[in-house]
């Protein structure tokens, strides 16, 4: 299996938009709860992130009351081919 291209898509889709909408929460509010900038959350939300710290991932999941697998999925497994 060939690793993803450094500049290409990772094959991972972030469902942050869907989870925020389901909870009636804004990116700004999540930013306040997690201590991550709105810009960095937007990068994650738009599938542009190249990496994420475990501590950030854990804080987002705590704030959204979800599991990592609810937030990050393989592209194509939830209808989002990015």
Secondary structure, 3 states (H helix, E strand, C coil): CCCCCCCCCCCEEECHHHHHHHHCCCHHHHHHHHCCCHHHHHHHHCCCCCCCCHHHHHHHHHHHCCCHHHHEEECCCCCCCC
